[in-house]
Amino acid sequence: MKKTIIYCRVSTDEQASGYSLGHQEEKLLNNCAQRQKDVAMIFREDASAKNIEGRPELLKAIQYAKTHKSEIDEFLVLKWDRFSRTTHDAYVLIRLFEDMGVAVQAVEQPIDFSIPEQAILLAVYVATPESENRRRSLNIRAGNLRALKIGRWVTKAPLGYSYKNENGQKRLVQNSKAPVIQELFKEFATGNYSIEQIRSYINTKYMLNISKTQYPRMLRNQCYTGIINYTEKGVGHTVEASHEKIVDRITFNRVQSVLDGKFRKLFFNKVNDEFPLRGILECADCSPRLLTASFSKGRHGGRFPYYHCKSPCKTRIPAKVANTWIVDYLKSIKIEREWCAIVEEQIWDRNANDENSRKENLSRLKNAQKIIDEKLIKLTDKLLAGVVDEIQYKAARERYTKENNEIQDKILVIGENNTRTVEPLVRFTLQLLQHLDSWYLQLETVKKLKLLNVIFPQKIILSKTGGRTPFLNPALAILRSNINVLRPYKKNDQAKKCLVIQGVETRGIEPLTSRLPALRSPS
């Protein structure tokens, strides 16, 4: 006598923790006992899945039926929706079991396959669960769309947020990870780190395990700025979120510029105090290939640092020679104190003009905000008076809100008076320009690299016979080239001020390399 395979399944994860599986198994065993059918195996699917591949117990049952098809003649479920909730999968599975000589049957919804008309009843049984799923899906989507329109986040809470029940509704609130998100955006906005570097740093510091693909999505997610985007009928919309933002829009926009390559990034993957120039040196023979660096072992066991190109190029420069060359060069571009005094005076004149312009722009933007607020009030009055319908009201309100957000972003960028913040920075910069070589020697390796990247916008080219760079930072070149022009003028001569405003064309550094020490590889 052939045996029966019993299959129990839940359609939701919540049912797995209840009594559904036990109830199904009891009913199926009782049915087999009444018909005096022996049970070969019982398979219990305790997790919900959308397709056959996500149902491991069903796959095991199919494999068992294949290997024991001479002993099995029936595959028994309680109802057809326990067998499958999609029409296509149901018919595919029925045909698969039929080919093995196994009949599929539901205890509470029996089908007599010998009667052709029963196929219509089978179609009803297997199509009903699918139609229920689709209707439930439409209802969920409609509910989610209504929630999105009023600024509620409806999907999984992003890192830094958690869901909290308030008056029977879930709302996003910041959790203990919010400061981590703030630090992530702040550090990446500097442009000094790649995504992988910041991922490794954050994961290590806060004991997290966030994947490589998740970080770019986090950095693009406007939810952190209190903005929610959604699509309705193929048209994108933006609304203010009801939850509190973690990241300000200025920082978020700066991060997008870094991701889009609009902001110059300084990545220092390998930092070694012996090689402060690695990453900014180019080989003279195969430019634009960068020189790397490593230690070479001497005949007597000593280790000697070298900057060198990659095979097959044989360019190799002692690190000590190259490091000395850069210090000597920085000493040669020192800016004189007298010239710095004029530059400082020019900066404060410009700052006064910029401050007046800033105040004018700020006043103009605030007036524009007031106009938008008045438009919103009039729009609400028109809605109440029946002049505009709800669709027109929402479209206009969304447009005014977007304009208001753009103005608010500009106000945040302009900010308040920052003279107190700029003053110490200006004085420090001018002191730095007078003693570039001394400051450079005192800095950490990473800060040395940052300073050199500011002084030299393009890479420095080194060869065995000397060093050169395409051009100096334009501002620094102007300051350096006017030292001799400055002296004929008196202290209060207005012509001096024109020098900084007009600027001069830089003559480059190439002519100066004849005074620099030659770079030779040791024999």
Disulfide bonds with the S-S distance in Angstrom:
none
